[in-house]
Amino acid sequence: MRRPVLACCALLLSLCTAWAGLSPEVEKALADAHYVYIQSERKTGQFGAPSEIWFFYDGGKVYVGTRPSSWRVKRIKAGRTRAHIAVGSPQGPSFEATGALVKDPKLEERLMEAYAKKYPEGWSTHADNFRNGFRSGDRVLVAYTPR
């Protein structure tokens, strides 16, 4: 009796994971791309213009470090968490996501380490702004979870 229950649970888990996951095309694009283009939800329910930004992809989520005055952060704080994310270009493979503000110094550090490797040409000019910004609150971490 145990085997059918375990098999059923395993099947359900794999179906849920496949349903919640990103397509192979999006996964590959996230591995290769330098930018994502985020459109956050306006009051009207429509998405704003795509905004190019550096990103860190980890654990099935897209993370960005941004200023608290950015529209993406203002909209999340107002409860409009829906986002459309295109990878590589505004017309690239895309997915719908839910944005959330995250305060996690270890994750912020991992993002900065990833940025140093992924953006070696530009990181040296931005590293201090990110590091000091996360400490002071002039930068916040946003996590986008695929819907």
Buried (B, 14 or more C-beta within 10 A) or exposed (E): EEEEEEEEEEEEEEEEEEEEEBEEEBBBBBEEBEBBBBBBBBEEEEBBEBBEBBBBBEEEBBBBBBEBEBBBBEBBEEEBBBBBBBBBBBEBBBBEBBBEBBEEEEBBEBBBEBBBEBBEEEBEEBBEEBBEBBEEEEBBBBBBBBE
